[in-house]
Amino acid sequence: MGGGFWDDTADNLCGFLYSFVMAVLKHAREITVTEASRRGVAGLVADAEHGEALVVTRHHRRVAALVSVDRLAEIEDAAEDLRDLALVLARSATDSGRRTSFDNVLAAFGHTRESLTAIEDDD
């Protein structure tokens, strides 16, 4: 049983992120470092330009990935969206509902609305 709404939401977000990353690499062709060296950079880049994702392995361990610039942009956009979502969730989870008025903020810094309007601009 989950630990509550926010725990379940965080679990779902982590699950989505994992699924997203795995989907990016799911159809990637794996090649060894030796094979990549034989193919050469031009051949690898041509594959990526045509939409093929490549994962380079060393000793059966994934060590690098090669994707097109368009696919990289999609991944970066998705990562940015996920960061924004995480921030919204964190703020929602920690929001007490308490708000501070602008006048109280000004007073904390020793100002009023009138004292701000009396300050001359440097223009």
Disulfide bonds with the S-S distance in Angstrom:
none
